[in-house]
Amino acid sequence: MQRTGRNQNGYAGEALDVPRFYREFAAAAQGNGWMEDVFLHADGIRLVAWHRASTRRRRRVYISAGIHGDEPAGPLALLKLFVDYRWPDDTELVVCPLLNPTGASLNRRENRDGLDLNRQYLNPRSAEVLAHIGWLKGQGRFDMALCLHEDWEAQGFYLYELNPDRLPGIATKVIESVATVCPIDLSPLIDGREAEAGIIRPPDDPRLRPEWPEAFYLFTQHTRLSYTFETPSDFAMSARTDALATAVSTALDFGR
């Protein structure tokens, strides 16, 4: 599998058709028993979560995508799962499929005001993150959080794991599964951090960081097990969406 070579000094690939995405996602969700929860609808911004209850709940999982507008494979992977995947019956799910719709419409990382939403979760200023945090405060605890991302510089798929309590993790299993559909970034240093076999386990305390991504907020407030999946955005869209969809389904199927 070859890189496209499109991305130089940033993402230059396909953009997400936001209105079409919302229509198709809602149709897939409503046809399979998901409940919609709109937590921001103002000034041209609409943020929505989808909830799926479980009659025999064993765990509760949060999934998000699209907080960077130039990372369309995450929302598209969730759409693919909503259409094709058989969600586990013992898992309550809360899914935010597109957290930065204005950035996605512009095909850029930041929102329309030039703010990187994924650096706002310690000192929020944007309407999107303020609304998201306010909504999350009413959601309680999750057993696991999955955040879907892309990296235009990556040589392959990789992931971050936040798991200080050494809970049973899914990192190695996810890497093994994704390797069947997408190359794994085996670099010893990824994004300036030490990595092993495509897995980054940051040693520093998130509370000491001056800016928080969504994953840090989730980790400090809502869960003790958090994963960020990063697919290589210089590869074909089909490989990128397959990689993230496989990562999510593997994480949910583990121990099923």
C-alpha positions in Angstrom: 0.0 0.0 0.0 1.5 3.3 -1.1 1.2 6.9 0.2 -0.6 9.3 -2.1 2.0 12.0 -1.8 -0.6 14.7 -1.7 0.1 16.0 1.8 3.0 18.4 2.1 3.1 20.6 5.2 -0.5 19.7 6.0 -3.5 17.7 4.9 -4.5 18.2 1.2 -6.9 15.3 0.7 -10.6 14.8 0.4 -13.0 16.9 2.5 -16.1 15.7 4.3 -19.4 16.7 2.8 -21.0 17.8 6.1 -24.7 18.1 5.1 -24.6 14.8 3.3 -22.8 13.2 6.3 -25.4 14.4 8.8 -28.2 13.0 6.6 -26.7 9.6 6.0 -25.6 9.3 9.6 -29.0 10.1 11.0 -30.7 7.7 8.6 -28.3 4.9 9.6 -28.7 5.6 13.4 -32.5 6.1 13.5 -32.9 2.8 11.6 -31.1 0.9 14.2 -32.5 2.1 17.5 -30.1 4.9 18.3 -31.4 8.0 20.1 -30.3 11.5 19.1 -29.1 14.1 21.6 -28.4 17.6 20.2 -26.2 19.5 22.6 -25.4 22.6 20.5 -27.5 24.1 17.8 -26.7 27.8 17.4 -25.0 30.2 15.0 -24.8 27.6 12.3 -23.2 24.9 14.5 -25.0 21.7 15.2 -23.4 19.1 17.6 -25.1 15.8 18.2 -24.5 12.7 20.2 -26.1 9.3 19.6 -26.9 6.9 22.4 -27.6 3.2 22.3 -28.8 1.6 25.5 -28.2 -2.0 26.5 -30.7 -4.3 28.3 -27.8 -6.3 29.8 -25.2 -3.6 30.2 -21.7 -4.8 31.1 -19.8 -1.7 30.1 -20.3 1.8 28.9 -18.2 3.2 26.0 -17.7 6.7 24.6 -16.6 7.2 21.0 -15.9 10.5 19.2 -14.5 11.7 15.8 -14.1 14.8 13.7 -12.7 17.2 16.3 -10.1 18.2 13.7 -11.8 19.2 10.5 -9.1 17.9 8.2 -9.5 14.4 9.5 -12.6 13.0 7.6 -11.8 9.3 8.0 -13.0 9.3 11.6 -16.6 10.4 10.9 -16.7 8.2 7.8 -15.5 5.2 9.8 -18.3 5.7 12.3 -20.8 6.0 9.4 -19.5 2.7 8.0 -19.9 1.1 11.4 -23.4 2.5 11.9 -24.4 1.0 8.5 -22.6 -2.4 8.7 -21.5 -3.3 12.2 -23.4 -5.4 14.7 -22.9 -3.5 18.0 -22.4 -5.7 21.1 -25.6 -6.2 23.1 -23.9 -5.9 26.4 -22.4 -2.4 25.8 -24.1 1.0 26.3 -22.7 3.4 23.7 -22.4 7.1 23.4 -21.1 8.4 20.1 -20.2 12.0 19.0 -19.5 11.5 15.2 -18.5 15.1 14.3 -17.2 17.6 16.9 -15.9 20.2 14.5 -18.4 20.6 11.6 -17.3 24.1 10.6 -13.7 23.0 10.3 -14.8 19.9 8.4 -16.7 22.2 5.9 -13.4 24.1 5.4 -11.3 21.0 5.3 -8.9 22.4 7.9 -7.8 21.4 11.4 -9.3 24.4 13.3 -12.9 25.5 13.5 -14.1 28.5 11.4 -12.7 30.9 14.1 -9.2 29.4 13.8 -9.3 27.6 17.1 -7.8 24.1 17.5 -10.7 22.5 19.5 -8.5 19.6 20.5 -6.4 22.0 22.6 -9.3 23.6 24.4 -10.3 21.1 27.1 -8.4 22.7 30.0 -9.3 26.3 29.3 -12.2 26.2 26.9 -13.2 29.2 24.9 -15.0 27.9 21.8 -18.7 27.4 21.7 -18.2 23.8 20.6 -15.9 22.7 23.5 -17.9 24.6 26.1 -21.1 22.9 24.9 -19.3 19.5 24.7 -17.9 19.8 28.2 -21.3 20.9 29.6 -23.0 17.9 28.0 -20.3 15.5 29.2 -20.8 16.6 32.8 -24.2 15.0 32.6 -22.9 11.7 31.2 -21.2 10.2 34.2 -18.5 7.6 33.9 -17.4 5.4 31.0 -15.5 2.2 31.1 -13.6 3.2 28.0 -13.2 6.1 25.6 -12.2 5.9 22.0 -11.1 9.1 20.0 -10.7 8.8 16.3 -8.0 10.9 14.5 -5.8 11.1 11.5 -2.1 12.1 11.1 -1.0 13.4 7.7 2.7 12.8 8.6 2.3 9.2 9.9 3.8 6.2 8.1 0.9 4.0 9.2 -1.7 3.5 11.9 -0.8 4.0 15.5 -2.5 4.6 18.8 -2.2 6.3 22.2 -3.2 4.4 25.4 -3.9 6.0 28.7 -4.2 3.2 31.2 -2.4 4.0 34.5 -4.3 1.4 36.4 -3.1 -1.4 34.1 -6.6 -2.4 33.3 -7.1 -5.2 30.7 -6.2 -3.3 27.5 -6.9 -3.6 23.8 -3.9 -1.9 22.3 -2.0 -4.9 21.0 -5.2 -6.6 19.7 -6.2 -3.4 17.9 -2.7 -3.2 16.2 -2.9 -6.8 15.1 -6.4 -6.4 13.6 -5.6 -3.1 11.9 -2.5 -4.5 10.4 -4.7 -6.7 8.1 -6.1 -3.6 6.4 -3.6 -0.8 6.8 0.2 -0.5 7.5 1.3 0.1 11.1 3.7 2.9 11.9 6.6 1.0 13.5 8.8 4.1 14.0 10.5 4.2 17.5 9.5 7.9 17.7 6.0 9.1 16.6 4.8 12.6 17.0 7.8 13.3 19.2 7.0 10.5 21.6 8.5 7.0 22.2 6.5 4.3 20.5 6.7 0.5 20.4 5.0 -1.5 17.7 2.6 1.3 16.9 1.6 2.0 20.5 2.4 5.2 22.5 1.9 5.1 26.2 2.6 8.7 27.4 4.4 8.6 30.8 3.6 12.2 31.8 0.7 13.2 34.0 -2.0 14.9 31.8 -2.7 17.3 34.7 0.8 18.8 34.2 0.1 19.7 30.5 -0.7 23.3 29.7 -3.2 22.4 27.0 -5.6 19.5 27.0 -7.0 17.5 24.1 -10.4 15.8 24.5 -8.7 12.6 25.5 -7.1 14.2 28.6 -10.4 15.7 29.7 -12.1 12.3 29.3 -9.3 10.6 31.1 -9.3 13.0 34.1 -13.1 13.3 34.4 -14.9 10.3 32.9 -12.7 7.2 32.5 -9.5 5.5 33.4 -9.0 3.8 30.1 -8.7 6.0 27.0 -7.5 5.3 23.4 -6.7 7.7 20.6 -6.6 6.0 17.2 -4.5 7.7 14.5 -4.8 6.6 10.9 -2.3 7.8 8.2 -4.1 10.5 6.1 -1.7 10.3 3.2 -3.1 6.9 2.3 -6.3 6.2 0.3 -9.5 7.1 2.1 -10.7 3.5 1.9 -7.7 2.3 3.9 -8.0 5.0 6.4 -11.7 4.4 7.1 -11.2 0.7 7.2 -8.4 1.1 9.7 -10.4 3.2 12.1 -13.5 1.1 11.7 -11.5 -2.1 12.4 -9.9 -0.4 15.4 -13.3 0.5 16.9 -14.9 -2.9 16.2 -11.9 -4.7 17.6 -11.9 -2.6 20.8 -15.6 -3.4 21.3 -15.4 -7.1 20.4 -12.5 -7.7 22.7 -13.7 -9.9 25.6 -17.2 -10.2 24.0 
